[in-house]
Amino acid sequence: MSNCIFCQVISRKKAATVVYEDAEIFAFNDINPQAPTHILIVPREHIATIEDASPDILGKLLAKATDLAKSGGLSAKGYRIVINFGDHAGQSVYHLHVHLLGGRWFSWPPG
C-alpha cells in the first residue's frame, strides 16, 4: 500500500536501518526506540493486523525475532516481543509488526 509507512520502508522509499531481510520478512530499527534494542519485524506483504495473518507468517515473524535476539546478544538477560492489535493496544501503523525490545529492565504489567 503506497500510504503505509512500513511498505515505504520495505520498498526503500523511506530510510531505515535494515537489520535483516529475505523474501518474506523485513526487519529494521525503530525510529523511536523504547529500549536500547528496538527492532520491528514485518512481513513484506501488507497485512494490516495479527487477525489478518496466517499462522505460517506469524511463526516466521516470531522465529526471526528470536533469531535476532540471539544474534544481538539479548538472550543472556532477556528480551520482550510485542504485537499490538488495534487502537486501544497502541497499534499506530496498520501493517503487522513485531517489536523486539531488549537491553534494559522492563516492568510488568506493561503500559
N, C-alpha and C positions, 0 to 999 in steps of 0.2 A: 504494500500500500504506500503510495507516494507521500502521504502526510504522516506516516508513522515514523517517529524519530529513530526507532531501532531498525526499521527497514532501511532508512537512510544511512545509518551507521554500517549495516551489513553491505550495502551497495557502495560504500566509501564516499557517499555524498556529504556525510558529516564525519568529522575527525573523531577518532577514538584510539586509545592504546589497546591494540588487539593482543590477547594473550593466547588464543587458540582458535583454530578454525578447521573445519572439514566440510564435507558435502552437505551435512545436515545441521551442524551446530556451529555457533559463533560465540566467542567469549571475549569480553573486553572490560577494562577497568571502569568502574562507575565514576562519572564526572563530579559527583557529590558524595564522596566516600563517607560511610558511617563507622569505619574501622580502618586500621592500617592496611588490611587487605579487604577490598570490596570489589568483587568481580561479578559481572552479570553474565549469565549463560543463557543463551536464547536459541530457539530453533531458527534456521534460515527462513523457513516458510512462515508467513504471517499467520500466527494462531493467537487469537485475542486473549484467551484466558485458559486456566487449567481445566475448566469444564469442557473446553473445546478440543482438548488434546487427547491423543491416543495413549494408551498405556506404553506403547513402544517408545514414543518420543519422550514421554515423562521419564522412563527408565534411562534413556540415553542422556538426558539433561542431568539427572541426579548422579549417574555414574561419572559423567565428565566433571561435575562439581567436586566429587570425591577425589578423582584423579588430580585435579588442580590443587585441591587442599593438600594432598600428599606431596605432590611435587613442589609446592610452595612452602613446605615445612610446617604446616599448621597442625598436623596430626599429634605432635608431642603435647601440645597444650589444649587443643580442641578448637572447634570452629562451629559456626552456625550456618545452616542452609534454610532459606526462607522463600516461600512462594506466596504472594499476596493475591487475593481474589476480591475484586470489587472495591468500590469507593470507601466503604467503612473499614476495610482492611488496609487501606493505603495504596491500592494499585493506582498509580498515576499514569502509567503507559500501558495501553491495551494491546500489548504484544507479550505473550507469555515469556516470563523471565524468572530465572532462579538467581537469588542473591547468595553469594558465597562470602561470608564475613569471618574475619579472624584477626588475630594479633592483639587482642585486648580482652578484658573481662566483659562478660555480658550478664545482665541481671535477668531474673525471672520473677514474675511474668514480664514479657516484653511489652513495650508501648504503654 
